[in-house]
Every structure is written in structure tokens, then in C-alpha cells.
Amino acid sequence: MKARMFVSALVALLASAASSNAQQEVKIGVLYPLSGPIAQIGLDAVAAVRTALQIANEGADLPLPLAKNKGLPGLRGAKVTVIVVDHQGKPEIGQSETERLITQEKVHAVFGAYHSSVTAAASQAAERAGIPFVNAESSQPALTQRGLKYFFRTSPTDETFSRLMFDFLKDFSAKSGQKFQTAAIFHEDTAFGTDSARVQERLANERGVKILEKIAYKAQTTSLTSEVQRLKASNADVLLPSSYTSDSFLLLRTAKELDYNPKMILAQNAGFTDPTFLTTMGKEAEGAITRSPYNADLQGRIPMLVKVNELFKKHSNGRDLSDNSARSFTGFMVLLEALNRAGSTDPEKLRAALVATDIPADQLIVPYRGVKFDANGQNELVQAILMQAQKGKYCTIYPFELASCEVLYPAPAWADKAKM
């Protein structure tokens, strides 16, 4: 009897030891628009997430700590899985899907969701549940001004981007002798466009730039004729659009139809950095300037960018990294790095690890100075660039020390584009 009891106790002890040494399952919910007018952005973001997963789960020849192992060493080699959902660009779906991911799928963190309005709703749901939410692309400043404990953003805000734009106008004016004294603000009416316009108007007033028009339009509208007529009549020195994909296409096509030729388009990325923008608009995109935290021509300054891009192409049907997908990759790698340091899937330990994040610039594929979160969960080491569509490609034009080409100014008129 004693022998049987000893054997039973030994079996139980071994089973307990095996359980304690077993790999934990790490599950992350991923929210993006995978259908509708900006589906390609969502699809590329998911491809970026899967690229990061490949590096962390399988290892890679890259100068990254998580690339040296197969699985997360801090969690005894645990592999990470993702559950991807389509929020369709709708805040209510983003919120309900986040709640489902947390309560039914039992995810340990949530990642996404591109649209600022969706991110706002989804992150509130995660906050109520006490689950960390990491965002890599949404730029509405208010997202990190809500006093949330579990929300972290790795990329720049519209405030950061807009300041860069006005710095560029000042510096380019000094360099070229051109004067930029007036601007027209043109924005879609969701959280992204509205907040962007508010920041731009404030900065314009601070910098002595007169706003001749501030036009809000309904997102995904089918006509911009009256709005573009107003823009043409204002003849501002700079056009500042904040538009998602279909709206940016419509803006340019309507401008061509009405022969509105802005000398400078200085855009808040979104539609102007959609992976389909250059291929869809072709020579009609020539001269458009957009803010971004990334461009492929930075690869000479960021050595591992080429290798990461090659991995990304395997998950994206041959597409190259772009503004949003590069940010998605960066944000997801930050989340994985925090999970590894946390050594646990416990939400409080993961939150503490995110708070303590301090990633150097040489471990990033974007030109940030690093990743370190302030008290509001905003990366305080962000850095942005301006890039311009020239000859069918984007080239970095500002800051001037990072530029790969000269600024094309004024932007070619429609009549000149027709001859290209």
C-alpha cells in the first residue's frame, strides 16, 4: 500500500513539474479593416504582424533579441498565436469584437486597429477588462489623453506630424525663398480628420499662416465638387488634406476635372500612403507630399530593413513594406518584446513591462529615436519624415538631412502631368 502511495505521489509530482515547465500559450487579438475601401491597409498590417510572428516564433538572421530563439525565451519558449478579426472600419464592431476576443477567445493582449475611431472604442473595451491594448498606427492625439492605464501607442500623433509639416514650410521657405502665408484645411469628418484639422488650425495660427478655408466633408462621400470649387477659389499656398483612401482618390480626380492645381499638397498620410495610392493614381499623384514615419529609401540608414522587407513579402503576396505596415510591424515587435520581458501572460505583469519599455533605435525599422512610453502611454521617442511622390515612387524630402531627393515645387499642373 505504501509503495503504491509513493508511486502515485511521485507521478503527481512529475506531472506538476511537467505542467510548470510547459510552454504557455500566448494569444493576441488583432483588429484591422479587412474589407471595404481600405482593406489593403488592413491586409498589409496583418502581413506585418505575421512577419513579426515568424521572427519571434521561428527565429531569423536579424540583429533583434527575439530573433535569436524560437519562441519567447522569457516564457520558456512559448509560441505566440494571433486571432485576426475584421472591424470593417466601424467603431461598434471594433468594440464588440474586442469584447469577444477577451471574454471568449481569452486573448492576453489586443493589437490594432488603424482607424482612430475604432481604436478609441476598442481600447475602451480592453481598458474595462484590464487587458493591454497596443496601437501602432492611429494618430488622433486624444487617444493618449484619456487617462487609460492599459493603452500604449508606438507611433507619432497628428500633433507630431503637423508640427513637422509647419517646420518644413518654414525651413523650405528659408531654403527656396518661397513664401507660404496661406493654407486650406480639408478633412474627413471622423475622429482622424477632425482632430487633425483642429491641430493644424492651431499650429497655423501659432506660425502666422492664415487659413483661407477649413472644409469638413462626409467620410467616403461620392462627390467633392462643391468642396474642390471652394478650394480652387481660395487659391491657398498650401493644401492640407486629411483623407482616407477613397476620399484621397476622389479629391485628386475632382481637382483634375475642375482644373484645380494646388502648388503644394501636404497630406496627413492615410489615403496618401495607402499601398494602392501610387499604383491607382499613377502620374496624377506626382508632387503630392505626405507625412510618414517610414520610407523604403531609408534602408541605407536602417541596415536590417532590407531583410525584414523580404520576410514581409512572403506574407503579403510580394508587396513591399509601406508606411502603415512598417508601423504595424514595429508596434507588434514592441508588444512581443514586452511579453518576453514580462515572463508571463498576466495582464498586470504585461502592463508593467510595457511601462518599462526602452527599445533603442537600432532595433527598429522606422527612424524613431527608440520606443519609450510616457505616463500617458505615448511613445516619446517618435520621429517622422515627409516624402513626396516623384516618378511613381515616394522619396524622402524632409528632414533635409534624411532626404534622398530635392523637393519638387510647385507640384506639376494637370496639363503638365498629362505630358509625362
C-alpha positions, 0 to 999 in steps of 0.5 A: 500500500505504501509503495503504491502511495509513493508511486502515485505521489511521485507521478503527481509530482512529475506531472506538476513539474511537467505542467510548470515547465510547459510552454504557455500559450500566448494569444493576441487579438488583432483588429484591422479593416479587412474589407471595404475601401481600405482593406489593403491597409488592413491586409498589409498590417496583418502581413506585418504582424505575421512577419513579426510572428515568424521572427519571434516564433521561428527565429531569423538572421536579424540583429533583434533579441527575439530573433535569436530563439524560437519562441519567447525565451522569457516564457520558456519558449512559448509560441505566440498565436494571433486571432485576426478579426475584421472591424470593417472600419466601424467603431461598434464592431471594433468594440464588440469584437474586442469584447469577444476576443477577451471574454471568449477567445481569452486573448492576453493582449489586443493589437490594432486597429488603424482607424482612430475611431475604432481604436478609441472604442476598442481600447475602451473595451480592453481598458474595462477588462484590464487587458493591454491594448497596443496601437501602432498606427492611429494618430488622433492625439486624444487617444493618449489623453484619456487617462487609460492605464492599459493603452500604449501607442508606438507611433507619432500623433497628428500633433507630431506630424503637423508640427513637422509639416509647419517646420518644413514650410518654414525651413523650405521657405528659408531654403527656396525663398518661397513664401507660404502665408496661406493654407486650406484645411480639408478633412474627413469628418471622423475622429482622424480628420477632425482632430487633425484639422483642429491641430493644424488650425492651431499650429497655423495660427501659432506660425502666422499662416492664415487659413483661407478655408477649413472644409469638413466633408462626409467620410467616403462621400461620392462627390467633392465638387462643391468642396474642390470649387471652394478650394480652387477659389481660395487659391491657398499656398498650401493644401492640407488634406486629411483623407482616407483612401477613397476620399484621397482618390476622389479629391485628386480626380475632382481637382483634375476635372475642375482644373484645380492645381494646388502648388503644394499638397501636404497630406496627413498620410492615410489615403496618401500612403495607402499601398494602392495610392501610387499604383491607382493614381499613377502620374496624377499623384506626382508632387503630392507630399505626405507625412510618414514615419517610414520610407523604403529609401531609408534602408541605407540608414536602417541596415536590417530593413532590407531583410525584414522587407523580404520576410514581409513579402512572403506574407503579403503576396510580394508587396513591399513594406509601406508606411502603415505596415512598417508601423504595424510591424514595429508596434507588434515587435514592441508588444512581443518584446514586452511579453518576453520581458514580462515572463508571463501572460498576466495582464498586470505583469504585461502592463508593467513591462510595457511601462518599462519599455526602452527599445533603442533605435537600432532595433527598429525599422522606422527612424524613431529615436527608440520606443519609450512610453510616457505616463500617458502611454505615448511613445516619446521617442517618435520621429517622422519624415515627409516624402513626396511622390516623384516618378511613381515612387515616394522619396524622402524630402524632409528632414533635409538631412534624411532626404534622398531627393530635392523637393519638387515645387510647385507640384506639376499642373494637370496639363503638365502631368498629362505630358509625362 
